[in-house]
């Protein structure tokens, strides 16, 4: 038996098993949500505005990279690690066997924990969602939080019901690499624990049963691929979805994470806030054609304002460069100029562009200083003149000093 499910973009045919998982996810969410509303009251269901739902293949480095993600997004609360939250004997037995615990149990524990005020500014959840049913629970949670955002946006509770931002982060390695890392982790933990036992120094590391058997490691990977990875795919079109290739060094992986988690203002800000800021260009867009724009401006100076361009270049050569050369080691020079050629705004533009083309960074401040010029002998009134001082800060790559041994 199959059922047609309509989406915004296409019509998909779902097998009966998937249709049941969708229904189960809705039923479980409704039960869990109703329980939380009854216990805390709807106005007190204050979830974090930003949540990173972190998943990955076994051995992909979730624990290694969690702190990096937190530092990158300025999150201070410790991560919610699903496997640590599930400490019941039944749950531990299933985990040790490489199996998954019940969806309702997981959903209720995680949703309840996210209400902790420590997660007010954001949270990283390691290990959820892992099944199709949990994916459905997550979709319903996002819908419910969006409803609360609209419901309370004009009320005194508006600060506690921000527009929710869910990030799905998936660290991926292939099966061979996953098994290799799992077995290495098991060997390392065993060796470490022997050393701790003999020396009495340090803390014992957790030894996962699945890290000691190649067969168990393969089974754990296949469970991830069949249950978790496939279930996460449908979230690509709903939430921020960050697929990270976790092969390679730690630095390589973190570079990929950084590239994936760049700020996306049009999606993260409230609509009214984004509309207010949208007229300002994003910094990264300015640099796309910056070099060509610079070349075009310099060529235009030479063709259309030849005399002024020539004069600015000569001033830089005679007045600026001797001072800049004296600061070649530090890479920073501050130069005050009273040359009135810079009273012309176009001349200051030329100066900045010339230094930029040559690999320097120049910043110009225009200071006006009042100086006593004369005194009226009858009234003793002081007549002042205003002098312009053009302060130019120039930065460039300094020189390293070789020191003798």
C-alpha positions as CSV (number, residue, x, y, z in Angstrom):
1,X,0.0,0.0,0.0
2,X,1.3,3.4,-0.9
3,X,0.2,7.0,-0.2
4,X,0.7,10.1,-2.3
5,X,2.2,13.0,-0.3
6,X,2.1,16.4,-1.9
7,X,5.0,18.9,-1.4
8,X,5.6,22.4,-2.7
9,X,7.8,21.3,-5.5
10,X,6.8,17.7,-6.4
11,X,4.7,14.7,-5.6
12,X,6.4,11.8,-3.9
13,X,5.3,8.2,-3.3
14,X,6.0,7.0,0.2
15,X,6.1,3.3,1.1
16,X,3.7,2.3,3.9
17,X,6.6,2.0,6.4
18,X,7.7,5.6,5.8
19,X,4.1,6.7,6.0
20,X,3.9,5.1,9.5
21,X,7.1,6.7,10.6
22,X,5.7,10.1,9.6
23,X,2.6,9.4,11.7
24,X,4.6,8.0,14.6
25,X,6.8,11.2,14.6
26,X,3.7,13.4,14.8
27,X,2.1,11.3,17.5
28,X,5.3,11.1,19.6
29,X,5.9,14.9,19.2
30,X,2.3,15.7,20.3
31,X,2.6,13.5,23.4
32,X,6.0,15.0,24.4
33,X,4.9,18.6,23.6
34,X,1.6,18.1,25.5
35,X,3.6,16.8,28.5
36,X,5.9,19.8,28.5
37,X,3.0,22.3,28.2
38,X,1.2,20.6,31.1
39,X,4.3,20.7,33.2
40,X,5.8,24.1,32.5
41,X,3.0,26.1,30.7
42,X,3.3,27.2,27.1
43,X,4.7,30.7,27.9
44,X,7.6,29.0,29.7
45,X,8.7,26.7,26.8
46,X,11.6,28.9,25.9
47,X,13.9,27.0,23.6
48,X,17.3,28.3,22.3
49,X,17.0,30.6,19.3
50,X,19.9,28.8,17.5
51,X,20.4,25.0,17.8
52,X,23.1,23.0,16.0
53,X,21.9,19.4,15.5
54,X,25.2,17.6,15.1
55,X,25.4,14.2,13.5
56,X,28.0,12.2,11.8
57,X,29.4,8.8,10.9
58,X,31.1,6.9,13.7
59,X,34.6,8.2,14.1
60,X,33.9,11.3,12.0
61,X,35.0,13.6,14.8
62,X,31.9,15.0,16.4
63,X,33.4,15.2,19.9
64,X,36.7,16.6,18.4
65,X,34.9,19.4,16.6
66,X,32.1,20.3,18.9
67,X,34.1,22.9,20.9
68,X,35.3,24.5,17.6
69,X,31.7,25.0,16.5
70,X,30.8,26.4,19.9
71,X,33.7,28.9,19.8
72,X,32.9,29.9,16.3
73,X,29.3,30.8,17.2
74,X,30.1,32.1,20.7
75,X,28.1,29.4,22.5
76,X,29.1,28.9,26.1
77,X,26.7,26.1,27.4
78,X,28.2,22.6,27.3
79,X,27.0,20.4,24.4
80,X,24.1,18.1,24.8
81,X,25.4,14.6,24.0
82,X,22.5,12.3,23.5
83,X,24.5,9.2,24.4
84,X,25.5,10.8,27.8
85,X,21.9,11.9,28.4
86,X,20.6,8.3,28.1
87,X,21.9,6.6,31.2
88,X,19.2,4.1,32.0
89,X,20.3,0.5,32.2
90,X,18.0,-0.4,29.3
91,X,19.3,2.4,27.2
92,X,22.9,1.5,28.0
93,X,22.4,-2.1,27.0
94,X,21.0,-1.0,23.6
95,X,23.8,1.5,23.0
96,X,26.5,-1.1,23.9
97,X,24.9,-3.5,21.3
98,X,25.2,-0.8,18.6
99,X,21.4,-0.4,18.6
100,X,19.2,2.7,19.0
101,X,17.0,3.6,22.0
102,X,13.3,4.5,21.8
103,X,12.4,7.7,19.8
104,X,10.0,9.0,22.4
105,X,12.5,8.6,25.2
106,X,15.2,10.4,23.3
107,X,12.9,13.2,22.1
108,X,11.5,13.9,25.5
109,X,14.9,14.0,27.2
110,X,16.5,16.3,24.7
111,X,13.5,18.7,24.4
112,X,13.3,18.9,28.2
113,X,17.0,19.6,28.5
114,X,16.9,22.4,25.9
115,X,14.6,24.3,28.2
116,X,17.5,24.8,30.6
117,X,18.2,28.6,30.9
118,X,21.9,27.7,30.2
119,X,21.0,27.2,26.6
120,X,19.2,30.5,26.2
121,X,21.7,31.8,23.6
122,X,22.2,28.6,21.6
123,X,23.0,24.9,21.9
124,X,24.9,22.1,20.2
125,X,23.0,18.7,20.3
126,X,25.3,15.8,19.5
127,X,23.4,12.8,18.2
128,X,19.9,13.9,17.4
129,X,17.9,13.2,15.2
130,X,19.1,9.7,14.3
131,X,15.9,8.1,12.9
132,X,13.1,9.0,10.6
133,X,10.7,9.4,13.5
134,X,13.1,11.7,15.3
135,X,13.4,13.8,12.1
136,X,9.7,14.2,12.1
137,X,9.7,15.2,15.7
138,X,12.4,17.9,14.9
139,X,10.3,19.2,12.0
140,X,7.2,19.5,14.3
141,X,9.3,21.2,17.0
142,X,10.5,23.8,14.5
143,X,6.9,24.4,13.3
144,X,5.7,24.8,16.9
145,X,8.5,27.3,17.8
146,X,7.7,29.3,14.6
147,X,4.1,29.4,15.7
148,X,5.0,30.6,19.2
149,X,7.3,33.2,17.6
150,X,4.4,34.7,15.7
151,X,2.0,34.3,18.6
152,X,4.2,36.2,21.1
153,X,6.1,38.6,18.8
154,X,3.9,41.6,19.9
155,X,3.7,40.6,23.6
156,X,5.8,41.1,26.7
157,X,7.2,37.6,26.0
158,X,8.6,38.4,22.6
159,X,12.3,38.3,23.7
160,X,11.8,34.7,24.8
161,X,10.3,33.5,21.5
162,X,12.8,34.4,18.8
163,X,12.6,33.1,15.3
164,X,14.1,29.6,15.6
165,X,17.2,28.7,13.6
166,X,18.0,25.0,13.2
167,X,21.4,23.9,11.7
168,X,21.8,20.3,10.6
169,X,25.6,19.6,10.7
170,X,26.7,16.2,9.3
171,X,30.3,15.1,9.5
172,X,30.9,12.3,6.9
173,X,33.6,9.7,6.3
174,X,33.3,6.5,4.3
175,X,32.9,3.1,5.8
176,X,36.6,2.0,5.6
177,X,37.8,5.2,7.3
178,X,35.0,5.0,9.9
179,X,36.0,1.5,10.9
180,X,39.7,2.4,11.0
181,X,39.1,5.3,13.3
182,X,36.8,3.3,15.6
183,X,39.3,0.5,16.0
184,X,42.1,3.0,16.5
185,X,40.0,4.8,19.2
186,X,39.5,1.5,21.0
187,X,43.2,0.6,20.9
188,X,44.2,4.0,22.1
189,X,41.6,3.9,25.0
190,X,42.9,0.5,26.1
191,X,46.5,1.5,26.0
192,X,45.7,4.8,27.8
193,X,43.8,3.0,30.6
194,X,46.7,0.5,31.1
195,X,49.0,3.5,31.6
196,X,46.6,5.2,34.0
197,X,46.3,2.0,36.0
198,X,50.0,1.4,36.3
199,X,51.0,5.0,37.0
200,X,47.9,6.1,39.0
201,X,48.0,9.4,37.1
202,X,45.2,10.6,34.8
203,X,41.6,9.5,34.2
204,X,40.3,6.3,32.5
205,X,38.9,6.7,29.0
206,X,35.6,5.1,28.0
207,X,36.1,1.9,26.0
208,X,33.2,1.4,23.6
209,X,32.5,-2.3,22.9
210,X,31.9,-1.3,19.2
211,X,35.5,0.0,19.1
212,X,37.0,-3.4,19.9
213,X,35.4,-5.4,17.1
214,X,35.7,-4.8,13.3
215,X,32.3,-6.5,12.8
216,X,30.6,-4.3,15.4
217,X,32.3,-1.2,13.9
218,X,31.0,-2.1,10.5
219,X,27.5,-2.7,11.9
220,X,27.6,0.7,13.7
221,X,28.5,2.5,10.5
222,X,25.8,0.7,8.5
223,X,23.2,1.6,11.2
224,X,24.3,5.3,10.8
225,X,24.1,5.1,7.0
226,X,20.7,3.3,6.8
227,X,18.9,4.9,9.8
228,X,20.4,8.3,10.3
229,X,22.1,9.5,7.1
230,X,19.1,8.7,4.9
231,X,16.7,10.2,7.4
232,X,18.6,13.5,7.5
233,X,18.5,14.0,3.7
234,X,15.0,15.4,3.7
235,X,16.0,18.2,6.0
236,X,18.2,19.7,3.3
237,X,15.3,21.8,2.0
238,X,14.0,22.9,5.4
239,X,16.8,23.9,7.6
240,X,20.4,25.1,7.3
241,X,22.1,21.9,6.1
242,X,25.9,21.7,6.5
243,X,27.4,18.6,5.0
244,X,31.1,18.4,6.1
245,X,33.7,16.1,4.5
246,X,35.5,14.8,7.6
247,X,38.4,13.1,5.8
248,X,41.8,14.6,6.3
249,X,43.5,16.5,9.2
250,X,41.7,18.3,12.0
251,X,42.7,21.6,10.5
252,X,41.3,20.6,7.1
253,X,38.0,19.6,8.6
254,X,37.8,22.8,10.7
255,X,38.4,24.9,7.6
256,X,35.5,23.2,5.9
257,X,33.3,23.7,9.0
258,X,34.2,27.4,9.1
259,X,33.3,27.8,5.4
260,X,30.0,26.0,5.9
261,X,28.9,28.0,9.0
262,X,29.4,31.5,7.5
263,X,26.8,34.0,8.6
264,X,23.6,33.9,6.5
265,X,21.8,37.1,7.5
266,X,18.9,36.7,5.1
267,X,17.9,33.5,6.8
268,X,18.8,34.1,10.4
269,X,17.5,37.6,11.0
270,X,13.8,38.4,11.5
271,X,12.2,39.7,8.3
272,X,11.9,43.3,9.5
273,X,15.5,43.4,10.7
274,X,16.8,42.0,7.5
275,X,14.7,44.5,5.5
276,X,16.3,47.3,7.4
277,X,19.8,46.1,6.8
278,X,19.5,44.8,3.3
279,X,20.5,48.0,1.6
280,X,24.0,47.7,3.1
281,X,26.3,45.5,1.0
282,X,27.7,42.3,2.7
283,X,31.5,42.7,3.2
284,X,32.3,39.6,1.1
285,X,30.5,41.1,-1.9
286,X,32.8,44.1,-1.9
287,X,35.9,42.0,-2.5
288,X,34.5,40.0,-5.4
289,X,35.6,42.5,-8.1
290,X,37.7,44.8,-5.9
291,X,40.9,44.3,-7.8
292,X,39.4,45.0,-11.2
293,X,37.6,48.0,-9.8
294,X,40.9,49.3,-8.4
295,X,42.6,48.9,-11.8
296,X,39.8,50.7,-13.6
297,X,40.0,53.6,-11.2
298,X,43.7,54.0,-11.5
299,X,43.5,53.9,-15.3
300,X,40.8,56.6,-15.2
301,X,43.0,58.8,-13.0
302,X,45.8,58.6,-15.5
303,X,43.5,59.3,-18.5
304,X,41.1,61.9,-17.2
305,X,42.9,63.6,-14.3
306,X,46.5,63.3,-15.4
307,X,48.0,66.4,-13.7
308,X,46.5,65.7,-10.2
309,X,47.3,62.0,-10.4
310,X,51.0,62.9,-11.3
311,X,51.1,65.3,-8.4
312,X,49.8,62.8,-5.9
313,X,52.3,60.2,-7.0
314,X,55.2,62.7,-6.6
315,X,54.1,63.7,-3.1
316,X,54.0,60.1,-2.1
317,X,57.4,59.5,-3.5
318,X,59.0,62.5,-1.9
319,X,57.1,63.0,1.4
320,X,55.8,59.5,2.3
321,X,58.1,56.8,1.0
322,X,61.2,58.0,2.9
323,X,59.2,57.7,6.2
324,X,57.6,54.4,5.2
325,X,61.1,52.9,4.5
326,X,62.2,53.8,8.0
327,X,59.4,51.6,9.3
328,X,60.1,48.6,7.1
329,X,60.7,46.3,10.1
330,X,57.5,47.1,12.0
331,X,55.3,47.4,8.9
332,X,53.4,50.4,10.3
333,X,53.9,54.1,9.6
334,X,51.9,57.2,10.7
335,X,52.5,60.3,8.6
336,X,51.1,63.8,9.1
337,X,51.0,65.9,5.9
338,X,50.0,69.5,5.4
339,X,50.3,69.3,1.7
340,X,47.2,71.1,0.3
341,X,47.0,68.9,-2.7
342,X,45.0,66.6,-0.3
343,X,42.4,69.3,0.2
344,X,40.9,67.9,-3.0
345,X,38.8,64.9,-2.1
346,X,39.8,63.2,-5.3
347,X,43.5,63.4,-4.3
348,X,42.7,61.4,-1.1
349,X,41.0,58.8,-3.1
350,X,44.0,58.6,-5.4
351,X,46.3,58.2,-2.4
352,X,44.4,55.3,-0.9
353,X,44.1,53.6,-4.3
354,X,47.8,54.0,-5.1
355,X,48.9,52.5,-1.8
356,X,46.4,49.7,-2.3
357,X,47.8,48.8,-5.7
358,X,51.3,48.7,-4.3
359,X,50.3,46.3,-1.5
360,X,49.9,48.7,1.4
361,X,46.8,49.5,3.5
362,X,46.2,53.2,3.9
363,X,43.7,55.0,6.2
364,X,43.3,58.8,6.1
365,X,42.1,61.1,8.9
366,X,41.5,64.8,8.2
367,X,42.2,66.9,11.3
368,X,41.4,70.6,11.6
369,X,43.6,72.6,14.0
370,X,43.0,76.2,15.1
371,X,46.2,78.3,15.4
372,X,46.6,81.8,16.6
373,X,47.6,84.0,13.6
374,X,47.5,87.5,15.0
375,X,46.2,89.8,17.8
376,X,44.2,92.9,17.2
377,X,46.2,95.7,19.0
378,X,43.1,97.6,19.8
379,X,40.7,94.9,20.9
380,X,43.4,92.3,21.8
381,X,41.2,89.8,19.9
382,X,43.0,86.7,18.8
383,X,42.5,85.9,15.1
384,X,42.8,82.2,14.4
385,X,43.4,80.3,11.3
386,X,42.4,76.8,10.6
387,X,45.1,74.4,9.4
388,X,44.3,71.0,7.9
389,X,46.5,68.1,8.8
390,X,46.1,64.9,6.9
391,X,47.1,61.9,9.0
392,X,47.8,58.8,7.0
393,X,48.2,55.4,8.7
394,X,50.0,52.9,6.5
395,X,50.3,49.2,7.2
396,X,52.2,46.6,5.2
397,X,54.0,43.3,5.8
398,X,57.0,44.1,8.0
399,X,60.5,42.5,7.8
400,X,61.7,39.7,10.1
401,X,65.0,40.3,11.9
402,X,67.5,37.5,11.7
403,X,69.2,37.1,15.1
404,X,72.6,35.6,15.5
405,X,73.1,32.6,17.7
